[in-house]
């Protein structure tokens, strides 16, 4: 299996894991504060990083770019707070729809930070996928105010975190990024434990799902970025919506309406178009990390001729 196909498969797995995690969070509702859920998710991420590091050697947890790793973790923490703010101040459909504009931010940051070249066809794939997400979420976007703008800009943080995962792999491994990001989430949400109470036994069962699905979903997404460009994988972050629709059909026999079905088709098409339109195909691999043409050119320039 080539690198791009492996990356796509991992992104599909991530969509399944994240959809399961979202369903559990929705089921729990307000019974567990979001910051406490984030703390639990971060703690589980730290454990998973140690499990992976134990197999590879604990040395992989030592970051070669500690400042940038801290920035990466801080970006995720800030986005989580923006997400909490959005879902508490905007209608649910509107907040959900805005969160999926991250695909556009991923494409933009891929160009600015990674030097990837996104073709017009690639941008078309991004817009097609976002359009499909809008058809599924059906946002009203009524009463537009400054809150919408804050949330729209804040969603860029999620796209930035996705691209930084790829950037950090030039020096650090997946377990390192997983460990550092999870530690920032743990420390950032630790104050929430001051008001925490012991959850009921039936809630603990559901929390075990968050301990598993969230961290594994995050980790496989980081691994996917080692095998394909961030711009190519951006539309695949929308697959979570499609998995949610399938889950509704299988478990609750909820058939999607015509608009949702069309939206699902558009998301699938956006993924196919993005994969075929990728102009940054990997051409050089080493130590499990494939470099794009833009990254290779930048590396050659940094090293100088003849090195």
PASEBA-1860 file (N, C-alpha, C; in nm, 3 decimals):
! residues 307
1> XXXXXXXX> 0.085/-0.119/0.000/0.000/0.000/0.000/0.089/0.125/0.000 ~ 0.064/0.216/-0.097/0.148/0.335/-0.102/0.109/0.433/0.008 ~ 0.194/0.536/0.025/0.175/0.628/0.137/0.043/0.702/0.135 ~ 0.001/0.749/0.017/-0.123/0.827/0.011/-0.244/0.741/0.046 ~ -0.248/0.618/-0.003/-0.362/0.531/0.029/-0.364/0.498/0.178 ~ -0.248/0.477/0.237/-0.242/0.451/0.380/-0.293/0.573/0.458 ~ -0.252/0.692/0.415/-0.296/0.814/0.483/-0.448/0.830/0.474 ~ -0.505/0.802/0.358/-0.650/0.812/0.341/-0.721/0.712/0.430
9> XXXXXXXX> -0.669/0.590/0.436/-0.729/0.489/0.522/-0.725/0.531/0.668 ~ -0.614/0.589/0.711/-0.603/0.637/0.849/-0.700/0.751/0.876 ~ -0.721/0.839/0.779/-0.816/0.949/0.797/-0.959/0.896/0.808 ~ -0.989/0.788/0.737/-1.122/0.725/0.750/-1.139/0.667/0.890 ~ -1.033/0.600/0.939/-1.038/0.549/1.076/-1.057/0.664/1.175 ~ -0.986/0.775/1.153/-1.001/0.889/1.242/-1.144/0.940/1.243 ~ -1.206/0.946/1.125/-1.344/0.993/1.116/-1.437/0.904/1.198 ~ -1.414/0.773/1.193/-1.497/0.679/1.269/-1.477/0.700/1.419
17> XXXXXXXX> -1.351/0.711/1.462/-1.322/0.730/1.605/-1.379/0.862/1.655 ~ -1.360/0.970/1.578/-1.410/1.100/1.622/-1.562/1.105/1.622 ~ -1.625/1.038/1.525/-1.771/1.034/1.522/-1.825/0.961/1.645 ~ -1.758/0.852/1.683/-1.799/0.778/1.803/-1.781/0.864/1.927 ~ -1.669/0.936/1.935/-1.645/1.023/2.049/-1.751/1.133/2.057 ~ -1.782/1.193/1.942/-1.883/1.300/1.939/-2.019/1.247/1.984 ~ -2.054/1.126/1.940/-2.182/1.067/1.980/-2.188/1.047/2.132 ~ -2.077/1.005/2.192/-2.073/0.985/2.337/-2.089/1.118/2.411
25> XXXXXXXX> -2.016/1.220/2.363/-2.025/1.353/2.425/-2.166/1.406/2.416 ~ -2.229/1.387/2.298/-2.368/1.431/2.280/-2.461/1.355/2.374 ~ -2.435/1.225/2.394/-2.518/1.145/2.483/-2.503/1.191/2.628 ~ -2.381/1.222/2.668/-2.357/1.266/2.806/-2.420/1.402/2.833 ~ -2.423/1.487/2.728/-2.483/1.619/2.745/-2.414/1.699/2.854 ~ -2.492/1.772/2.934/-2.433/1.857/3.039/-2.395/1.782/3.166 ~ -2.410/1.650/3.167/-2.382/1.575/3.290/-2.234/1.579/3.327 ~ -2.146/1.601/3.228/-2.003/1.615/3.253/-1.956/1.743/3.184
33> XXXXXXXX> -1.900/1.840/3.258/-1.852/1.964/3.197/-1.750/1.936/3.087 ~ -1.752/2.020/2.983/-1.666/1.998/2.867/-1.519/2.003/2.905 ~ -1.480/2.095/2.995/-1.339/2.105/3.032/-1.292/1.979/3.105 ~ -1.381/1.916/3.181/-1.344/1.791/3.245/-1.328/1.680/3.141 ~ -1.414/1.681/3.039/-1.399/1.584/2.931/-1.267/1.605/2.858 ~ -1.231/1.731/2.836/-1.105/1.762/2.768/-0.986/1.717/2.852 ~ -0.996/1.733/2.984/-0.889/1.686/3.072/-0.873/1.535/3.062 ~ -0.985/1.464/3.065/-0.982/1.318/3.055/-0.923/1.275/2.921
41> XXXXXXXX> -0.964/1.342/2.815/-0.912/1.310/2.682/-0.762/1.335/2.674 ~ -0.717/1.447/2.734/-0.575/1.477/2.734/-0.495/1.376/2.814 ~ -0.548/1.336/2.929/-0.479/1.237/3.012/-0.468/1.104/2.939 ~ -0.574/1.066/2.869/-0.569/0.942/2.792/-0.468/0.952/2.679 ~ -0.454/1.072/2.620/-0.356/1.093/2.516/-0.213/1.077/2.567 ~ -0.189/1.124/2.689/-0.056/1.108/2.751/-0.026/0.960/2.770 ~ -0.125/0.885/2.817/-0.107/0.741/2.838/-0.077/0.671/2.705 ~ -0.154/0.706/2.601/-0.132/0.644/2.471/0.008/0.676/2.418
49> XXXXXXXX> 0.053/0.800/2.437/0.188/0.837/2.393/0.293/0.753/2.464 ~ 0.274/0.726/2.593/0.369/0.643/2.666/0.366/0.499/2.617 ~ 0.246/0.451/2.583/0.235/0.314/2.531/0.313/0.300/2.401 ~ 0.295/0.398/2.311/0.366/0.396/2.184/0.516/0.412/2.208 ~ 0.552/0.502/2.299/0.693/0.529/2.326/0.762/0.409/2.389 ~ 0.687/0.331/2.464/0.747/0.213/2.528/0.793/0.113/2.423 ~ 0.719/0.108/2.312/0.756/0.016/2.205/0.873/0.071/2.123 ~ 0.880/0.204/2.111/0.983/0.266/2.029/1.103/0.315/2.110
57> XXXXXXXX> 1.086/0.323/2.242/1.189/0.380/2.327/1.143/0.514/2.380 ~ 1.152/0.534/2.510/1.100/0.656/2.572/1.170/0.782/2.524 ~ 1.281/0.765/2.455/1.352/0.881/2.403/1.271/0.959/2.302 ~ 1.170/0.894/2.240/1.090/0.964/2.139/1.004/1.073/2.202 ~ 0.989/1.070/2.334/0.908/1.172/2.401/0.984/1.302/2.421 ~ 1.113/1.301/2.396/1.193/1.424/2.409/1.181/1.505/2.282 ~ 1.118/1.620/2.292/1.092/1.702/2.173/1.218/1.776/2.130 ~ 1.245/1.772/2.001/1.355/1.850/1.946/1.313/1.994/1.920
65> XXXXXXXX> 1.182/2.015/1.909/1.128/2.150/1.890/1.029/2.180/2.003 ~ 1.077/2.192/2.128/0.985/2.205/2.242/0.898/2.329/2.235 ~ 0.953/2.441/2.188/0.874/2.564/2.181/0.759/2.547/2.082 ~ 0.792/2.492/1.966/0.689/2.472/1.864/0.586/2.369/1.909 ~ 0.630/2.268/1.982/0.536/2.170/2.037/0.442/2.237/2.137 ~ 0.496/2.330/2.216/0.413/2.404/2.310/0.311/2.490/2.238 ~ 0.355/2.551/2.128/0.263/2.631/2.046/0.153/2.541/1.989 ~ 0.193/2.424/1.940/0.095/2.330/1.884/-0.009/2.292/1.989
73> XXXXXXXX> 0.035/2.259/2.110/-0.058/2.225/2.215/-0.146/2.343/2.255 ~ -0.085/2.462/2.262/-0.161/2.581/2.296/-0.268/2.613/2.194 ~ -0.238/2.589/2.065/-0.337/2.611/1.959/-0.457/2.520/1.979 ~ -0.432/2.394/2.011/-0.542/2.300/2.035/-0.624/2.340/2.157 ~ -0.556/2.386/2.260/-0.626/2.429/2.381/-0.715/2.550/2.353 ~ -0.660/2.648/2.281/-0.737/2.767/2.247/-0.857/2.733/2.160 ~ -0.836/2.643/2.063/-0.948/2.605/1.977/-1.058/2.537/2.058 ~ -1.018/2.454/2.155/-1.118/2.387/2.236/-1.204/2.489/2.310
81> XXXXXXXX> -1.141/2.595/2.360/-1.218/2.699/2.428/-1.308/2.774/2.330 ~ -1.259/2.797/2.208/-1.342/2.861/2.106/-1.462/2.772/2.074 ~ -1.437/2.641/2.066/-1.546/2.548/2.037/-1.651/2.551/2.147 ~ -1.606/2.553/2.272/-1.700/2.562/2.384/-1.781/2.691/2.374 ~ -1.712/2.801/2.343/-1.780/2.930/2.330/-1.883/2.927/2.218 ~ -1.846/2.865/2.104/-1.935/2.864/1.988/-2.062/2.785/2.016 ~ -2.048/2.669/2.078/-2.165/2.585/2.101/-2.252/2.637/2.216 ~ -2.198/2.729/2.294/-2.277/2.788/2.403/-2.341/2.921/2.363
89> XXXXXXXX> -2.295/2.983/2.254/-2.347/3.113/2.214/-2.415/3.114/2.077 ~ -2.402/3.004/2.001/-2.462/2.998/1.868/-2.556/2.878/1.860 ~ -2.652/2.881/1.768/-2.733/2.762/1.744/-2.645/2.643/1.707 ~ -2.686/2.524/1.748/-2.601/2.405/1.730/-2.563/2.384/1.583 ~ -2.660/2.396/1.492/-2.633/2.374/1.350/-2.533/2.476/1.296 ~ -2.547/2.601/1.341/-2.455/2.706/1.295/-2.312/2.680/1.344 ~ -2.299/2.646/1.472/-2.167/2.620/1.529/-2.101/2.500/1.462 ~ -2.180/2.396/1.435/-2.126/2.277/1.369/-2.078/2.309/1.229
97> XXXXXXXX> -2.160/2.383/1.153/-2.125/2.417/1.016/-1.997/2.499/1.010 ~ -1.984/2.597/1.100/-1.865/2.682/1.100/-1.741/2.600/1.134 ~ -1.755/2.501/1.221/-1.639/2.420/1.260/-1.581/2.343/1.142 ~ -1.663/2.314/1.042/-1.614/2.237/0.927/-1.553/2.325/0.818 ~ -1.544/2.454/0.842/-1.469/2.539/0.749/-1.319/2.520/0.768 ~ -1.280/2.435/0.863/-1.138/2.410/0.887/-1.067/2.359/0.762 ~ -1.141/2.293/0.672/-1.079/2.240/0.550/-1.016/2.351/0.468 ~ -1.082/2.468/0.464/-1.028/2.582/0.390/-0.903/2.636/0.460
105> XXXXXXXX> -0.907/2.641/0.591/-0.791/2.689/0.667/-0.672/2.594/0.650 ~ -0.700/2.463/0.645/-0.592/2.366/0.625/-0.523/2.391/0.492 ~ -0.602/2.415/0.388/-0.543/2.443/0.257/-0.458/2.570/0.260 ~ -0.511/2.674/0.324/-0.439/2.802/0.329/-0.309/2.789/0.409 ~ -0.315/2.727/0.526/-0.195/2.711/0.608/-0.095/2.614/0.545 ~ -0.144/2.519/0.467/-0.054/2.427/0.396/0.034/2.505/0.298 ~ -0.025/2.604/0.235/0.050/2.687/0.142/0.147/2.779/0.216 ~ 0.100/2.843/0.322/0.179/2.944/0.392/0.291/2.884/0.475
113> XXXXXXXX> 0.264/2.773/0.543/0.361/2.717/0.638/0.444/2.605/0.575 ~ 0.379/2.518/0.499/0.448/2.402/0.444/0.500/2.424/0.303 ~ 0.452/2.529/0.238/0.495/2.554/0.101/0.430/2.461/0.000 ~ 0.319/2.398/0.037/0.249/2.311/-0.057/0.178/2.395/-0.163 ~ 0.163/2.338/-0.280/0.093/2.408/-0.388/-0.046/2.347/-0.402 ~ -0.147/2.427/-0.374/-0.285/2.382/-0.387/-0.338/2.430/-0.522 ~ -0.372/2.339/-0.610/-0.422/2.375/-0.742/-0.565/2.426/-0.732 ~ -0.613/2.482/-0.843/-0.752/2.527/-0.846/-0.847/2.409/-0.825
121> XXXXXXXX> -0.809/2.292/-0.876/-0.891/2.174/-0.855/-0.893/2.136/-0.707 ~ -0.778/2.154/-0.642/-0.772/2.127/-0.499/-0.861/2.221/-0.419 ~ -0.859/2.350/-0.454/-0.947/2.446/-0.387/-1.094/2.413/-0.417 ~ -1.119/2.366/-0.539/-1.256/2.327/-0.572/-1.303/2.212/-0.485 ~ -1.212/2.117/-0.457/-1.246/2.005/-0.369/-1.281/2.054/-0.229 ~ -1.204/2.151/-0.179/-1.231/2.207/-0.046/-1.369/2.272/-0.041 ~ -1.399/2.356/-0.141/-1.528/2.426/-0.144/-1.644/2.328/-0.162 ~ -1.621/2.223/-0.242/-1.724/2.122/-0.262/-1.755/2.051/-0.131
129> XXXXXXXX> -1.651/2.017/-0.056/-1.671/1.949/0.072/-1.741/2.037/0.174 ~ -1.701/2.164/0.182/-1.766/2.256/0.277/-1.912/2.276/0.238 ~ -1.939/2.284/0.107/-2.078/2.296/0.062/-2.159/2.176/0.104 ~ -2.100/2.056/0.094/-2.169/1.936/0.140/-2.197/1.938/0.289 ~ -2.099/1.988/0.366/-2.118/1.998/0.511/-2.232/2.094/0.545 ~ -2.243/2.203/0.470/-2.351/2.299/0.494/-2.487/2.237/0.466 ~ -2.494/2.155/0.360/-2.622/2.091/0.327/-2.663/1.992/0.436 ~ -2.566/1.927/0.499/-2.598/1.832/0.605/-2.635/1.904/0.735
137> XXXXXXXX> -2.558/2.006/0.769/-2.581/2.077/0.896/-2.701/2.170/0.890 ~ -2.726/2.225/0.770/-2.838/2.318/0.749/-2.837/2.435/0.848 ~ -2.730/2.512/0.850/-2.725/2.627/0.943/-2.824/2.735/0.902 ~ -2.884/2.799/1.001/-2.977/2.909/0.972/-2.901/3.039/0.949 ~ -2.792/3.057/1.026/-2.709/3.178/1.017/-2.793/3.304/1.028 ~ -2.893/3.295/1.114/-2.980/3.410/1.135/-2.925/3.497/1.248 ~ -2.953/3.625/1.242/-2.905/3.715/1.346/-2.755/3.724/1.350 ~ -2.692/3.735/1.231/-2.545/3.741/1.223/-2.492/3.852/1.312
145> XXXXXXXX> -2.392/3.820/1.393/-2.333/3.918/1.483/-2.184/3.891/1.497 ~ -2.119/3.964/1.586/-1.975/3.953/1.603/-1.933/3.814/1.651 ~ -2.022/3.745/1.722/-1.990/3.611/1.770/-1.957/3.517/1.655 ~ -2.033/3.527/1.547/-2.008/3.443/1.430/-1.867/3.468/1.375 ~ -1.828/3.594/1.370/-1.696/3.629/1.318/-1.586/3.575/1.408 ~ -1.604/3.587/1.540/-1.505/3.536/1.635/-1.489/3.385/1.619 ~ -1.599/3.313/1.607/-1.595/3.168/1.595/-1.535/3.128/1.460 ~ -1.569/3.201/1.354/-1.516/3.171/1.222/-1.364/3.186/1.219
153> XXXXXXXX> -1.314/3.293/1.281/-1.169/3.314/1.287/-1.105/3.212/1.382 ~ -1.173/3.184/1.492/-1.120/3.088/1.588/-1.107/2.948/1.532 ~ -1.194/2.914/1.436/-1.187/2.782/1.374/-1.056/2.762/1.300 ~ -0.992/2.874/1.262/-0.862/2.865/1.195/-0.761/2.793/1.283 ~ -0.779/2.800/1.415/-0.685/2.734/1.506/-0.682/2.583/1.483 ~ -0.798/2.525/1.454/-0.803/2.382/1.430/-0.729/2.345/1.302 ~ -0.747/2.427/1.199/-0.673/2.405/1.076/-0.524/2.422/1.095 ~ -0.485/2.520/1.178/-0.344/2.543/1.206/-0.284/2.425/1.280
161> XXXXXXXX> -0.356/2.369/1.377/-0.306/2.254/1.451/-0.283/2.136/1.358 ~ -0.373/2.117/1.262/-0.360/2.007/1.166/-0.233/2.021/1.084 ~ -0.206/2.143/1.037/-0.087/2.168/0.954/0.040/2.159/1.038 ~ 0.035/2.206/1.162/0.153/2.197/1.248/0.191/2.052/1.278 ~ 0.092/1.962/1.278/0.123/1.821/1.294/0.219/1.773/1.186 ~ 0.195/1.819/1.065/0.282/1.783/0.952/0.419/1.851/0.965 ~ 0.416/1.979/1.000/0.541/2.055/1.009/0.634/1.997/1.115 ~ 0.577/1.957/1.229/0.659/1.907/1.340/0.725/1.773/1.308
169> XXXXXXXX> 0.672/1.701/1.211/0.727/1.570/1.180/0.862/1.579/1.110 ~ 0.906/1.699/1.077/1.040/1.715/1.023/1.146/1.685/1.129 ~ 1.109/1.706/1.256/1.205/1.685/1.365/1.157/1.589/1.471 ~ 1.027/1.583/1.495/0.972/1.501/1.602/0.879/1.394/1.547 ~ 0.865/1.285/1.624/0.778/1.177/1.584/0.634/1.198/1.627 ~ 0.547/1.107/1.584/0.404/1.119/1.616/0.381/1.111/1.767 ~ 0.453/1.019/1.835/0.434/1.004/1.979/0.475/1.130/2.054 ~ 0.577/1.199/2.005/0.622/1.323/2.069/0.514/1.429/2.061
177> XXXXXXXX> 0.458/1.448/1.941/0.352/1.547/1.923/0.229/1.510/2.006 ~ 0.196/1.382/2.007/0.081/1.335/2.085/0.101/1.364/2.233 ~ 0.220/1.336/2.283/0.250/1.356/2.424/0.245/1.505/2.461 ~ 0.312/1.589/2.383/0.320/1.732/2.416/0.183/1.799/2.409 ~ 0.108/1.769/2.303/-0.025/1.828/2.289/-0.117/1.784/2.403 ~ -0.113/1.656/2.435/-0.199/1.605/2.542/-0.163/1.665/2.677 ~ -0.033/1.686/2.703/0.009/1.746/2.829/-0.042/1.889/2.842 ~ -0.040/1.964/2.731/-0.092/2.100/2.735/-0.242/2.098/2.765
185> XXXXXXXX> -0.315/2.005/2.705/-0.458/1.993/2.732/-0.484/1.958/2.878 ~ -0.401/1.870/2.932/-0.418/1.831/3.073/-0.394/1.951/3.164 ~ -0.283/2.022/3.144/-0.249/2.135/3.229/-0.348/2.250/3.211 ~ -0.391/2.272/3.087/-0.483/2.382/3.061/-0.621/2.361/3.119 ~ -0.661/2.236/3.132/-0.794/2.205/3.184/-0.794/2.155/3.327 ~ -0.676/2.147/3.389/-0.665/2.099/3.526/-0.748/2.180/3.625 ~ -0.759/2.315/3.609/-0.842/2.390/3.705/-0.986/2.342/3.713 ~ -1.036/2.278/3.606/-1.173/2.230/3.607/-1.194/2.120/3.709
193> XXXXXXXX> -1.087/2.054/3.750/-1.100/1.946/3.848/-1.140/1.999/3.985 ~ -1.116/2.129/4.007/-1.151/2.188/4.135/-1.299/2.186/4.163 ~ -1.379/2.184/4.057/-1.525/2.181/4.073/-1.583/2.046/4.032 ~ -1.494/1.949/4.010/-1.541/1.819/3.962/-1.595/1.735/4.076 ~ -1.693/1.654/4.043/-1.746/1.557/4.139/-1.736/1.419/4.075 ~ -1.736/1.316/4.156/-1.723/1.180/4.106/-1.845/1.145/4.021 ~ -1.826/1.109/3.893/-1.941/1.077/3.807/-2.011/0.950/3.850 ~ -2.137/0.941/3.812/-2.215/0.821/3.843/-2.159/0.701/3.767
201> XXXXXXXX> -2.181/0.580/3.818/-2.126/0.459/3.752/-2.166/0.446/3.606 ~ -2.293/0.481/3.573/-2.336/0.467/3.434/-2.264/0.566/3.342 ~ -2.222/0.679/3.398/-2.148/0.777/3.319/-2.004/0.732/3.298 ~ -1.947/0.667/3.398/-1.808/0.619/3.387/-1.794/0.524/3.269 ~ -1.896/0.444/3.244/-1.892/0.351/3.130/-1.878/0.427/2.999 ~ -1.953/0.535/2.986/-1.946/0.615/2.863/-1.813/0.690/2.855 ~ -1.762/0.733/2.969/-1.633/0.803/2.969/-1.520/0.715/2.917 ~ -1.533/0.585/2.937/-1.430/0.494/2.887/-1.420/0.502/2.735
209> XXXXXXXX> -1.531/0.533/2.670/-1.527/0.549/2.525/-1.445/0.670/2.483 ~ -1.456/0.778/2.559/-1.377/0.898/2.530/-1.229/0.871/2.553 ~ -1.199/0.789/2.654/-1.060/0.754/2.682/-0.996/0.679/2.565 ~ -1.078/0.611/2.486/-1.026/0.529/2.376/-1.036/0.600/2.242 ~ -1.158/0.642/2.206/-1.182/0.692/2.070/-1.109/0.822/2.039 ~ -1.114/0.919/2.132/-1.053/1.049/2.106/-0.903/1.042/2.084 ~ -0.827/0.987/2.180/-0.681/0.980/2.164/-0.636/0.898/2.043 ~ -0.702/0.783/2.019/-0.663/0.702/1.904/-0.692/0.776/1.774
217> XXXXXXXX> -0.808/0.844/1.769/-0.840/0.922/1.651/-0.738/1.031/1.624 ~ -0.694/1.098/1.730/-0.593/1.201/1.716/-0.462/1.143/1.667 ~ -0.423/1.029/1.722/-0.293/0.970/1.689/-0.289/0.923/1.544 ~ -0.394/0.854/1.497/-0.392/0.805/1.360/-0.394/0.921/1.260 ~ -0.455/1.034/1.301/-0.452/1.152/1.214/-0.312/1.209/1.201 ~ -0.237/1.209/1.312/-0.099/1.256/1.308/-0.014/1.164/1.221 ~ -0.035/1.034/1.235/0.039/0.938/1.154/0.007/0.956/1.006 ~ -0.119/0.982/0.975/-0.160/1.000/0.835/-0.081/1.112/0.768
225> XXXXXXXX> -0.052/1.217/0.842/0.019/1.332/0.786/0.165/1.302/0.757 ~ 0.216/1.190/0.803/0.351/1.150/0.767/0.355/1.091/0.626 ~ 0.241/1.051/0.576/0.236/0.979/0.449/0.169/1.056/0.336 ~ 0.115/1.172/0.364/0.051/1.252/0.258/0.051/1.398/0.299 ~ 0.036/1.485/0.203/0.038/1.628/0.231/-0.087/1.671/0.306 ~ -0.074/1.777/0.383/-0.188/1.827/0.461/-0.299/1.877/0.370 ~ -0.262/1.942/0.259/-0.362/1.993/0.166/-0.447/1.882/0.107 ~ -0.385/1.769/0.079/-0.458/1.655/0.024/-0.558/1.599/0.124
233> XXXXXXXX> -0.519/1.594/0.250/-0.602/1.529/0.353/-0.707/1.622/0.413 ~ -0.698/1.752/0.386/-0.791/1.847/0.445/-0.938/1.809/0.428 ~ -0.985/1.781/0.305/-1.127/1.745/0.288/-1.168/1.619/0.362 ~ -1.072/1.533/0.393/-1.106/1.409/0.463/-1.147/1.434/0.608 ~ -1.119/1.553/0.660/-1.165/1.585/0.795/-1.317/1.600/0.799 ~ -1.380/1.613/0.682/-1.526/1.626/0.674/-1.597/1.492/0.680 ~ -1.521/1.383/0.671/-1.583/1.250/0.669/-1.657/1.217/0.797 ~ -1.625/1.289/0.904/-1.694/1.263/1.031/-1.845/1.283/1.016
241> XXXXXXXX> -1.884/1.382/0.936/-2.026/1.406/0.911/-2.089/1.288/0.840 ~ -2.017/1.236/0.741/-2.069/1.122/0.665/-2.082/0.999/0.754 ~ -1.984/0.976/0.840/-1.991/0.863/0.933/-2.111/0.880/1.027 ~ -2.136/1.005/1.068/-2.251/1.032/1.154/-2.382/0.997/1.086 ~ -2.393/1.030/0.956/-2.515/0.995/0.881/-2.533/0.844/0.873 ~ -2.422/0.774/0.845/-2.428/0.628/0.836/-2.468/0.568/0.971 ~ -2.412/0.624/1.080/-2.447/0.577/1.213/-2.595/0.597/1.242 ~ -2.649/0.709/1.198/-2.792/0.735/1.218/-2.879/0.634/1.145
249> XXXXXXXX> -2.836/0.594/1.026/-2.912/0.496/0.949/-2.904/0.358/1.013 ~ -2.782/0.318/1.052/-2.760/0.183/1.103/-2.821/0.163/1.242 ~ -2.796/0.258/1.332/-2.834/0.239/1.472/-2.972/0.295/1.507 ~ -3.015/0.400/1.437/-3.141/0.464/1.474/-3.243/0.465/1.360 ~ -3.205/0.407/1.246/-3.294/0.400/1.130/-3.346/0.538/1.090 ~ -3.256/0.636/1.101/-3.291/0.773/1.061/-3.239/0.796/0.920 ~ -3.329/0.799/0.824/-3.290/0.819/0.685/-3.265/0.967/0.659 ~ -3.154/1.001/0.595/-3.125/1.143/0.566/-3.220/1.197/0.460
257> XXXXXXXX> -3.248/1.327/0.467/-3.331/1.388/0.364/-3.248/1.410/0.237 ~ -3.311/1.464/0.136/-3.245/1.480/0.006/-3.122/1.571/0.015 ~ -3.133/1.678/0.094/-3.022/1.771/0.107/-2.902/1.705/0.176 ~ -2.929/1.628/0.280/-2.821/1.560/0.351/-2.755/1.455/0.262 ~ -2.837/1.382/0.185/-2.782/1.282/0.093/-2.693/1.348/-0.011 ~ -2.739/1.462/-0.065/-2.658/1.536/-0.162/-2.530/1.586/-0.098 ~ -2.540/1.633/0.026/-2.421/1.679/0.098/-2.320/1.568/0.118 ~ -2.368/1.447/0.150/-2.278/1.333/0.168/-2.206/1.300/0.038
265> XXXXXXXX> -2.278/1.306/-0.073/-2.217/1.279/-0.204/-2.111/1.384/-0.235 ~ -2.140/1.509/-0.202/-2.045/1.617/-0.228/-1.918/1.600/-0.146 ~ -1.931/1.556/-0.022/-1.812/1.533/0.062/-1.728/1.419/0.005 ~ -1.793/1.312/-0.037/-1.720/1.200/-0.097/-1.647/1.245/-0.223 ~ -1.715/1.323/-0.306/-1.653/1.372/-0.429/-1.535/1.464/-0.398 ~ -1.548/1.545/-0.293/-1.439/1.636/-0.257/-1.314/1.558/-0.217 ~ -1.333/1.445/-0.148/-1.220/1.362/-0.109/-1.153/1.300/-0.231 ~ -1.235/1.250/-0.324/-1.182/1.189/-0.445/-1.106/1.291/-0.528
273> XXXXXXXX> -1.166/1.409/-0.544/-1.102/1.514/-0.624/-0.973/1.560/-0.559 ~ -0.973/1.575/-0.425/-0.853/1.619/-0.355/-0.739/1.521/-0.373 ~ -0.770/1.392/-0.365/-0.666/1.290/-0.381/-0.608/1.290/-0.521 ~ -0.694/1.311/-0.621/-0.647/1.309/-0.759/-0.582/1.440/-0.801 ~ -0.615/1.548/-0.731/-0.564/1.679/-0.769/-0.436/1.716/-0.698 ~ -0.389/1.629/-0.607/-0.270/1.663/-0.530/-0.151/1.682/-0.622 ~ -0.094/1.801/-0.617/0.024/1.831/-0.698/0.152/1.815/-0.618 ~ 0.136/1.788/-0.487/0.253/1.771/-0.400/0.275/1.625/-0.369
281> XXXXXXXX> 0.277/1.543/-0.472/0.296/1.400/-0.451/0.433/1.375/-0.391 ~ 0.440/1.281/-0.297/0.567/1.254/-0.231/0.666/1.193/-0.328 ~ 0.789/1.241/-0.323/0.889/1.193/-0.417/1.015/1.144/-0.348 ~ 1.026/1.166/-0.216/1.145/1.123/-0.145/1.105/1.082/-0.004 ~ 1.144/0.965/0.036/1.106/0.915/0.167/1.230/0.870/0.243 ~ 1.222/0.888/0.374/1.331/0.843/0.458/1.284/0.835/0.601 ~ 1.320/0.729/0.669/1.281/0.709/0.809/1.130/0.718/0.826 ~ 1.057/0.673/0.724/0.912/0.672/0.734/0.847/0.804/0.705
289> XXXXXXXX> 0.923/0.909/0.672/0.865/1.040/0.647/0.886/1.076/0.501 ~ 0.777/1.093/0.428/0.783/1.129/0.287/0.776/1.280/0.273 ~ 0.863/1.335/0.190/0.869/1.479/0.170/0.801/1.517/0.040 ~ 0.733/1.632/0.040/0.676/1.683/-0.083/0.783/1.754/-0.164 ~ 0.750/1.785/-0.290/0.846/1.855/-0.375/0.888/1.988/-0.313 ~ 0.792/2.060/-0.255/0.822/2.190/-0.195/0.916/2.175/-0.075 ~ 0.894/2.071/0.004/0.978/2.048/0.121/1.119/2.008/0.080 ~ 1.130/1.928/-0.026/1.261/1.887/-0.075/1.340/2.007/-0.125
297> XXXXXXXX> 1.273/2.094/-0.201/1.340/2.213/-0.253/1.389/2.302/-0.140 ~ 1.307/2.317/-0.036/1.345/2.401/0.076/1.463/2.339/0.151 ~ 1.464/2.205/0.161/1.573/2.137/0.230/1.705/2.151/0.153 ~ 1.699/2.140/0.022/1.817/2.157/-0.060/1.874/2.298/-0.049 ~ 1.783/2.395/-0.049/1.826/2.535/-0.038/1.893/2.560/0.096 ~ 1.837/2.498/0.203/1.893/2.519/0.338/2.030/2.454/0.351 ~ 2.048/2.338/0.289/2.174/2.266/0.301/2.284/2.326/0.212 ~ 2.242/2.386/0.102/2.340/2.442/0.008/2.377/2.339/-0.096
305> XXX> 2.430/2.381/-0.209/2.465/2.289/-0.317/2.574/2.193/-0.275 ~ 2.565/2.073/-0.328/2.671/1.974/-0.308/2.666/1.903/-0.177 ~ 2.559/1.924/-0.096/2.551/1.859/0.036/2.443/1.751/0.033
END
